[in-house]
Amino acid sequence: MIRSRSMPRLAMPRLAMPRLAMPRLAMPRLAMRWLALSTILFLLLPVRHGWAVSSPSEMLPDPAQEHRAEAIGSQLRCLVCQNQSIEDSEADLARDLRAKVRQRVAAGDSDAQVIAWMEARYGEFVRLRPPFSPLTWLLWLSPVFALGIGAAIVLAARRKRTTAIPPLNDDEKDRLNRLLRP
């Protein structure tokens, strides 16, 4: 039987049947699969050992040296990508720089020597975090200057706003009353 909206609903007697406690799935299966996959990917996110290395042949055989090379590479900027370290970048130049870092680490250079060698060859720009020196004072102190200027602007605006408006004198009150009368 097809019901239209205008037809009244017939009252059907409900059968007194006990409700069965049936387990219901909180989420559909597809949503559960996506949740499981995203959880696995999230848990694997901190595990980055050797992921930026294009091939396993680039990795050093000694795990301690490989860890040192990765730590050094994470401090050096990819000159192609410019906002990624050479460990995170997939650019060809980054691959070459990673190989050079691993070569210098395998040769026995210290971390400071490897970074100094890269800096001598490519300039201070190759470092992701430039050192605090007279040449970089403006770079490091500009956030402090910006906060100071912002605070000065806010304080100046508050001082202007806190000046009290003088009360109306008798002439101004009379004029206001005349203007507000109908």
C-alpha positions as CSV (number, residue, x, y, z in Angstrom):
1,M,0.0,0.0,0.0
2,I,1.3,3.4,-1.0
3,R,0.8,6.1,1.6
4,S,0.6,9.8,0.8
5,R,1.3,12.5,3.2
6,S,-2.3,13.4,3.5
7,M,-3.4,9.9,4.5
8,P,-3.5,9.4,8.3
9,R,-1.2,6.9,9.8
10,L,-3.0,3.8,11.0
11,A,-2.1,2.8,14.5
12,M,-0.6,-0.7,14.4
13,P,-0.5,-2.6,17.6
14,R,3.0,-3.3,18.7
15,L,3.9,-6.8,19.6
16,A,5.4,-7.2,23.0
17,M,8.7,-8.8,22.1
18,P,11.7,-8.6,24.2
19,R,14.6,-6.6,22.7
20,L,17.6,-8.8,22.0
21,A,20.9,-7.3,22.9
22,M,22.7,-7.5,19.6
23,P,26.1,-6.1,19.2
24,R,26.3,-3.2,16.8
25,L,29.4,-2.1,15.0
26,A,30.3,1.4,16.0
27,M,31.9,2.1,12.6
28,P,31.5,0.6,9.1
29,R,34.3,-1.7,8.1
30,L,35.8,0.7,5.6
31,A,36.1,3.4,8.2
32,M,37.8,0.8,10.5
33,R,40.3,-0.1,7.8
34,W,41.1,3.6,7.2
35,L,41.5,4.2,10.9
36,A,43.9,1.2,11.2
37,L,45.9,2.3,8.2
38,S,46.2,5.9,9.4
39,T,47.2,4.6,12.9
40,I,50.0,2.5,11.4
41,L,51.2,5.3,9.3
42,F,51.2,7.7,12.3
43,L,53.1,5.2,14.4
44,L,55.7,4.8,11.6
45,L,56.1,8.5,11.2
46,P,58.9,9.0,13.7
47,V,60.8,6.0,12.3
48,R,62.8,7.7,9.5
49,H,66.0,5.7,9.6
50,G,67.3,5.6,6.0
51,W,64.1,6.7,4.3
52,A,65.7,9.7,2.5
53,V,68.5,7.6,1.2
54,S,67.6,6.6,-2.3
55,S,69.2,3.2,-2.3
56,P,70.6,1.0,0.4
57,S,74.0,1.2,-1.2
58,E,74.3,4.8,-0.1
59,M,74.0,3.8,3.6
60,L,77.1,3.3,5.6
61,P,77.8,-0.2,6.9
62,D,78.4,1.0,10.5
63,P,75.0,2.0,12.1
64,A,76.8,4.6,14.4
65,Q,78.4,6.3,11.4
66,E,75.1,6.2,9.5
67,H,73.3,7.8,12.5
68,R,76.0,10.6,12.6
69,A,75.7,11.2,8.9
70,E,71.9,11.5,9.2
71,A,72.3,13.9,12.1
72,I,74.7,16.0,10.1
73,G,72.5,15.9,7.0
74,S,69.5,17.1,8.9
75,Q,71.4,20.3,9.8
76,L,72.3,21.0,6.1
77,R,70.0,22.7,3.7
78,C,69.2,21.3,0.3
79,L,70.3,24.0,-2.1
80,V,67.5,23.1,-4.6
81,C,64.6,22.8,-2.2
82,Q,65.9,25.4,0.2
83,N,63.5,24.6,3.1
84,Q,64.4,20.9,3.5
85,S,67.4,19.3,4.8
86,I,69.5,17.1,2.5
87,E,68.2,14.1,4.4
88,D,64.6,15.0,3.6
89,S,65.1,16.0,0.0
90,E,64.9,13.8,-3.0
91,A,66.7,16.2,-5.3
92,D,69.8,15.0,-7.2
93,L,72.0,17.6,-5.6
94,A,70.8,16.5,-2.1
95,R,71.6,12.9,-3.0
96,D,75.1,14.0,-4.0
97,L,75.5,16.0,-0.8
98,R,74.3,13.1,1.3
99,A,77.0,10.9,-0.4
100,K,79.6,13.5,0.3
101,V,78.6,13.7,4.0
102,R,78.8,9.9,4.3
103,Q,82.1,9.9,2.5
104,R,83.6,12.5,5.0
105,V,82.1,10.6,8.0
106,A,83.5,7.3,6.8
107,A,86.9,9.1,6.4
108,G,86.8,9.9,10.1
109,D,86.0,13.6,10.0
110,S,84.1,15.0,13.0
111,D,80.7,16.6,12.8
112,A,82.1,20.1,13.0
113,Q,84.7,19.3,10.3
114,V,82.0,18.0,7.9
115,I,79.8,21.0,8.4
116,A,82.8,23.4,8.1
117,W,83.8,21.7,4.8
118,M,80.3,22.1,3.4
119,E,80.2,25.7,4.6
120,A,83.5,26.4,3.0
121,R,82.2,25.0,-0.3
122,Y,78.6,26.3,-0.3
123,G,78.6,29.2,2.2
124,E,76.7,29.8,5.4
125,F,73.4,29.4,3.5
126,V,73.9,25.6,3.5
127,R,73.2,25.5,7.2
128,L,69.5,25.2,8.1
129,R,70.2,27.1,11.4
130,P,72.8,29.8,10.8
131,P,75.1,30.5,13.7
132,F,74.7,33.6,15.9
133,S,77.3,35.9,14.5
134,P,77.4,39.7,13.7
135,L,76.3,38.9,10.2
136,T,73.2,37.1,11.4
137,W,72.2,39.2,14.4
138,L,69.4,40.9,12.4
139,L,68.1,37.4,11.4
140,W,68.0,36.1,14.9
141,L,66.9,39.3,16.6
142,S,64.2,40.3,14.2
143,P,61.4,38.4,16.0
144,V,62.3,40.2,19.2
145,F,62.2,43.5,17.4
146,A,58.9,42.7,15.8
147,L,57.4,41.8,19.2
148,G,58.7,45.0,20.8
149,I,57.3,47.1,18.0
150,G,54.0,45.3,18.3
151,A,53.9,45.8,22.1
152,A,54.7,49.5,21.7
153,I,51.9,49.9,19.2
154,V,49.4,48.2,21.5
155,L,50.5,50.3,24.5
156,A,50.2,53.5,22.5
157,A,46.8,52.6,21.3
158,R,45.7,51.8,24.9
159,R,46.9,55.1,26.2
160,K,45.0,57.0,23.5
161,R,41.9,55.1,24.3
162,T,42.0,55.6,28.0
163,T,41.8,59.4,27.8
164,A,38.4,60.3,29.3
165,I,35.9,62.3,27.2
166,P,35.2,65.5,29.0
167,P,31.6,65.9,30.1
168,L,29.2,68.2,28.2
169,N,28.9,71.8,29.4
170,D,25.5,73.5,29.7
171,D,25.5,75.0,26.2
172,E,26.3,71.6,24.6
173,K,23.6,69.9,26.7
174,D,21.0,72.5,25.6
175,R,22.0,72.1,22.0
176,L,21.7,68.3,22.3
177,N,18.3,68.5,23.9
178,R,17.1,70.8,21.0
179,L,18.4,68.3,18.4
180,L,16.7,65.4,20.1
181,R,13.3,66.9,20.5
182,P,10.7,65.8,17.9
